[in-house]
Amino acid sequence: MQATLDLAEKADKWGYTRYWLAEHHSSDTLADASPEILLAAISARTDNIRIGSGGVMLSHYSALKVAEIFQMLEALAPGRVDMGLGRAPGSDQMASFALQSGPNSDPIEKYPQKVFDLMRYLSETFPSDHPFGKLRAMPAAPNWAAPWLLSSSMGSAGIAARLGLPLSFAHFIAQDNGPEYVKWYRDNFEPSEWFEKPRVNIGISAITAETTERAHDLGTCRHVMRLLRNKGQEMKGVASVEDIKAMDFNGSDLEFIEQQRAKSIEGDPDTVKRKIESLAEQYETDDVIVLTITHDYAERQRSYELLSQAFNLTGEGRVESAKTGS
């Protein structure tokens, strides 16, 4: 948690314009089950950077409660709060059941309506004759948090287009058809009372170091984390480079690791910058959120620092964001 707060301060100083926190439950490797609490702490330790969720899993909660959470955050950090919303569980099936236990749990099919209700609470636009028409999301704030719908498929991209809301596409999860999904979103965007035009950012996995070899070594930490999780051998935290080099991998393991490497961006700062710019052009966006997972915090911090220098983020940079949750 302290590393998360420290990195937020550093990202603010280095010129990043967003810092998002993910929501995950019952995980041995991802530590943030309550992004809203960490965001409140970050608001007190930063001055300029936007803070937000990437995302809050609205499927678990009531629209009114989430609206109140983000009204409170907006009151603490006026004008710099992002409200990223997701419909994935952020957990396994049992943890998802425990989070929603009770006779009134909403099925996933209710997610679009919950997003719509949440926007109504924030903008205070429920019709007067609606049962919720007299309810208010408290506390009152001069603005409301900027909404983003998280997506790794056509499902949430379609919801974002239909409701007229910004889209944050998780390229680090779904690469194969990402640009096509985002193009479909833009082509089918229906202007809403909240947004007239489509807006897109993308989330990518990237890591850089002084040398390409070290960047590949560090990137392998995340790939092995995913490998062990898929094999039901999830370990506490993220394995170190030294631990990984001492592990024995079979042919299918090595193939999986290389497949994951192909889905990430790794290398020296100039190489990583060039690849990120190329990917941003494919998606036609200059708002890129970078997810970097390593065993050692100092090396993760250094990766973000090198990236900020490569893009000259204190000037006119293209990569705008940092994301954490590990």
KOLNUSE-57949 format. One line per 8 residues: number of its first residue (from 1); their letters; for each residue z negated, x, y negated of C-alpha. Coordinates in pm, whole numbers, plus 50000, padded with zeros to 5 digits. Last residue first. Layout:
% residues N
NUM) a) Z,X,Y; ...;
***
This chain:
% residues 326
326) sgtkasev) 50768,49958,50518; 50835,49678,50273; 51033,49846,50002; 51340,49785,49796; 51483,49989,49511; 51740,49867,49266; 52016,49929,49020; 52281,50148,49174;
318) rgegtlnf) 52554,50159,48911; 52401,50382,48646; 52463,50397,48271; 52185,50619,48134; 51833,50648,48276; 52001,50573,48605; 52204,50894,48599; 52366,50791,48927;
310) aqslleys) 52300,51123,49101; 51963,51156,48929; 51847,50812,49043; 51962,50894,49395; 51771,51223,49396; 51454,51039,49290; 51503,50765,49550; 51543,51027,49823;
302) rqreaydh) 51244,51224,49694; 51021,50917,49724; 51131,50867,50084; 51066,51235,50153; 50717,51216,50000; 50643,50900,50200; 50695,51069,50536; 50812,50862,50832;
294) titlvivd) 51121,50736,50653; 51270,50400,50547; 51507,50366,50250; 51640,50025,50144; 51866,50038,49837; 51947,49728,49635; 52291,49737,49473; 52396,49548,49159;
286) dteyqeal) 52739,49679,49057; 52928,49406,49239; 53283,49352,49363; 53175,49356,49730; 53434,49617,49826; 53374,49796,49496; 53002,49819,49570; 53084,49977,49906;
278) seikrkvt) 53296,50246,49743; 53028,50314,49481; 52766,50344,49756; 52987,50587,49949; 53046,50810,49646; 52678,50817,49553; 52577,50902,49908; 52822,51192,49921;
270) dpdgeisk) 52709,51328,49584; 52340,51299,49678; 52369,51477,50016; 52408,51255,50319; 52331,50916,50471; 52471,50567,50418; 52389,50327,50699; 52597,50114,50938;
262) arqqeife) 52753,50421,51103; 52404,50558,51160; 52312,50241,51348; 52606,50285,51583; 52510,50651,51627; 52157,50551,51729; 52291,50289,51971; 52519,50544,52139;
254) ldsgnfdm) 52229,50787,52170; 52019,50520,52342; 52308,50424,52572; 52343,50786,52681; 51976,50841,52753; 51722,50961,52498; 51433,51201,52557; 51194,51245,52265;
246) akidevsa) 51087,51583,52120; 51340,51565,51835; 51202,51221,51751; 50847,51351,51716; 50961,51628,51479; 51161,51385,51262; 50855,51163,51238; 50826,50825,51410;
238) vgkmeqgk) 50781,50520,51187; 50458,50316,51186; 50279,50210,51500; 50527,50199,51786; 50763,49929,51905; 50844,49974,52271; 51005,49636,52343; 51345,49797,52393;
230) nrllrmvh) 51483,49643,52073; 51179,49772,51883; 51228,50120,52025; 51590,50127,51909; 51506,49987,51565; 51245,50259,51504; 51491,50513,51646; 51746,50417,51380;
222) rctgldha) 51484,50430,51105; 51371,50783,51191; 51734,50887,51249; 51792,50853,50877; 51552,51139,50811; 51740,51373,51043; 52073,51264,50895; 51944,51330,50542;
214) retteati) 51818,51671,50652; 52160,51767,50787; 52338,51641,50476; 52129,51869,50257; 51912,51815,49946; 51821,51470,50073; 51968,51120,50069; 51896,50789,50234;
206) asiginvr) 52075,50457,50236; 52040,50113,50394; 52210,49847,50181; 52118,49526,50003; 52389,49355,49799; 52382,49175,49466; 52590,48877,49367; 52624,48625,49084;
198) pkefwesp) 52836,48310,49082; 52899,48136,48747; 52755,47837,48561; 52395,47880,48672; 52094,47648,48634; 52248,47302,48593; 52481,47403,48871; 52831,47544,48896;
190) efndrywk) 52968,47504,49250; 53059,47838,49406; 53337,47805,49666; 53549,48106,49572; 53245,48321,49492; 53069,48234,49817; 53388,48288,50017; 53424,48631,49857;
182) vyepgndq) 53065,48710,49957; 53128,48607,50316; 53450,48813,50329; 53273,49120,50186; 52999,49087,50451; 53217,49037,50756; 53118,49335,50971; 52820,49466,50775;
174) aifhafsl) 52536,49231,50868; 52182,49370,50846; 52220,49653,50593; 52474,49435,50409; 52196,49191,50326; 52367,48967,50067; 52171,48857,49760; 52335,48541,49625;
166) plglraai) 52279,48372,49288; 52248,47990,49282; 52496,47702,49244; 52340,47475,49506; 52657,47461,49719; 52738,47831,49676; 52382,47942,49757; 52371,47711,50059;
158) gasgmsss) 52703,47847,50186; 52584,48205,50151; 52268,48097,50333; 52467,47996,50641; 52766,48229,50609; 52552,48516,50729; 52310,48788,50614; 52177,48594,50317;
150) llwpaawn) 51899,48604,50062; 51908,48335,49792; 51824,48477,49449; 51621,48298,49181; 51526,48444,48841; 51160,48364,48773; 51084,48097,48515; 51049,48130,48140;
142) paapmarl) 50790,48046,47872; 50516,48004,48136; 50291,47710,48230; 50049,47795,48507; 50115,47593,48713; 50400,47411,48880; 50387,47060,48737; 50384,46726,48919;
134) kgfphdsp) 50479,46407,48734; 50824,46369,48890; 50710,46450,49244; 50752,46089,49365; 51082,46077,49171; 51100,45810,48900; 51088,46064,48617; 51372,46262,48773;
126) fteslyrm) 51262,46613,48874; 51384,46859,48613; 51081,47072,48539; 51289,47393,48562; 51048,47560,48802; 50965,47243,48995; 51329,47138,49021; 51425,47485,49143;
118) ldfvkqpy) 51164,47458,49418; 51291,47112,49512; 51645,47249,49556; 51521,47539,49767; 51314,47299,49977; 51618,47074,50022; 51825,47368,50144; 51546,47468,50388;
110) keipdsnp) 51499,47125,50547; 51724,47212,50841; 51475,47487,50929; 51234,47217,51047; 50936,47139,50820; 50580,47158,50951; 50392,46832,50892; 50192,46813,51218;
102) gsqlafsa) 50032,47156,51178; 50112,47518,51246; 50369,47675,51014; 50241,48031,51002; 50132,48018,51366; 50476,47900,51478; 50648,48183,51290; 50406,48432,51443;
94) mqdsgpar) 50500,48296,51788; 50874,48309,51724; 50876,48667,51598; 50851,48750,51230; 51034,48741,50898; 51112,48377,50983; 51461,48372,50829; 51508,48117,50548;
86) glgmdvrg) 51488,48365,50263; 51412,48342,49892; 51431,48618,49629; 51238,48520,49317; 51296,48790,49057; 51037,48851,48781; 51104,49047,48462; 51091,48801,48173;
78) palaelmq) 50715,48775,48144; 50516,48996,48385; 50178,48825,48439; 50293,48476,48338; 50607,48523,48547; 50388,48617,48843; 50185,48299,48799; 50497,48086,48775;
70) fieavkla) 50619,48265,49085; 50318,48166,49289; 50325,47811,49151; 50687,47765,49257; 50602,47899,49604; 50320,47643,49634; 50541,47357,49513; 50823,47440,49755;
62) syhslmvg) 50586,47428,50051; 50575,47727,50282; 50708,47875,50606; 51082,47816,50546; 51039,47970,50201; 51030,48320,50348; 50959,48518,50031; 51228,48778,50001;
54) gsgirind) 51330,49027,49897; 51063,48934,49651; 51060,49050,49294; 50977,49296,49021; 51208,49382,48732; 51142,49730,48593; 51027,49767,48234; 50651,49825,48210;
46) trasiaal) 50496,49898,48547; 50138,49927,48674; 50006,49576,48603; 50316,49406,48743; 50283,49617,49057; 49949,49456,49142; 50094,49107,49100; 50393,49210,49310;
38) liepsada) 50158,49327,49585; 50000,48982,49602; 50334,48799,49602; 50470,49027,49874; 50215,48896,50126; 50304,49008,50481; 50388,49362,50374; 50335,49636,50632;
30) ltdsshhe) 50657,49677,50824; 50616,49908,51126; 50362,49746,51358; 50474,49395,51268; 50282,49066,51289; 50454,48927,50979; 50724,49051,50743; 50792,48968,50378;
22) alwyrtyg) 51005,49210,50175; 50923,49360,49837; 51174,49411,49558; 51184,49666,49277; 51461,49613,49026; 51601,49798,48722; 51580,50158,48841; 51546,50399,48551;
14) wkdakeal) 51345,50688,48696; 51021,50581,48525; 51025,50231,48674; 51116,50374,49014; 50820,50613,48988; 50576,50335,48906; 50711,50125,49191; 50688,50426,49424;
6) dltaqm) 50318,50462,49342; 50246,50098,49414; 50425,50115,49749; 50254,50444,49834; 49917,50283,49762; 50000,50000,50000;
***
